[in-house]
């Protein structure tokens, strides 16, 4: 087992003639908060799904938590937590029932699970909503609940696909505070986002464009390297279609 | 094992919270029993019949009385002026008429040959056949009754006796088959949507990142539905018995035991379908197609298996209803016991294991 939480080597995934992820290589250290950036359709979700064992790569290899993504997806599942871009919990179950069901799939015992649910409800200010049918909750609370499910078993690596999409700014801050706390206890956070202010919270970021990795590094260093005014500026410049020049410059 | 329990519990929440579906689950089978039971009832009764009695003797009137009181016919009168057979049939809307020429009473007493006329409307084939056979039977009984006691009719006599369903009532034959079809169809429908629904709603994505195996998921999903389908079966059996008055000679607990195996097999078919298709709608269509047609055509419900071409006979072996029909008819009509039906139960259980095995093999732990 190597020391990195995530290790990707020339990972490619094609859907027919369309290449969603093209020769992606990167590594993420343990306890790191890694921002996985890219425009819509850049291949972020496809890459995350391959890492979580939901999709098989067309070619290439990788490890998550030291386990091979091709052959050890069952071991990977015990190691990771996953929050999908789209709400994927059972909408006809209450928050507590969802948390309890997933907690049980990780073989948490009853008392541990109960305490953990209380703890998460407290951390995410969910207590008031936890016994409501989750499908009827407002988007922000559904996202909190989905995050709670992703970390119910204290995974060593969490994959969060757009966790703050549609969440208000106040709660985004709470969200990130939680991610920082998790990273401090050694959890690796692999997160995609559209918000550039959030990208700045990350230890390192990568930028994907049309399935390819175009840049990787610490946010501040990248801004300096590209002589951009800020991350957003740099991001737009990087993913701008080639051959199109910005008339304002 | 614990994982299976929690998946079953979760599935039970889905079932119980979807109140509308729950009602459908219990109302649909009862309605279908009702509809199918009457639609497929093949007994032809209450046939319109008329007569022309030119003999007009106590004997001729007794014969007509006997026929009309048999329960199969009712009299549709026609005006006595008509003499043309075509006209009589058209005017009376009868399926046929009996023509008794003069001399019937005399022939009856002297034993000389006599020709009784039966004119049938052939445009309704099955009704015509029924008129023919019913009136033949009635006439024969009438003639036998008139023989003085102690006399014997010379020549060979064929003694017919029908066992188990002495009246050859088709309902006794069909109702068990209808029960078999409905249980198979409903059960397969129930489970066919379970995984398809998770695919459609996207909940499968989260479930597949959790450490649960296909076996745990599928068995966990199956368990609550076994309870539901079993109760459905109980409901259909009781309803069919009450509505159609089918005799029940054998052991009810034994039938329930077999019913349990049968619905579980059907649920396994549903699960197998569910693993293979992407949407609930498609799953339901497949479930209906794959259960109804083979059951009606190949299970022995309509056509005797032994008269089928060999390839179809082989296919009938993997149609679960083939086995259940033998069980339910055996228990209900003949009172067959466990020893007689054990091989059928064994085959059914094997089919169930086969379908489940295929479903587990087919179930993809990856999406896309």
Interface residues (C-beta under 8 A of the other chain):
Chain A: X15 X49 X52 X53 X54 X55 X56 X73 X74 X77 X78 X80 X82 X84 X86 X87 X88 X89 X90 X91 X92 X93 X97 X101 X102 X104 X105 X106 X107 X149
Chain B: X2 X3 X6 X9 X10 X13 X14 X17 X18 X201 X202 X203 X204 X205 X206 X208 X209 X210 X211 X212 X213 X365 X366 X367 X368
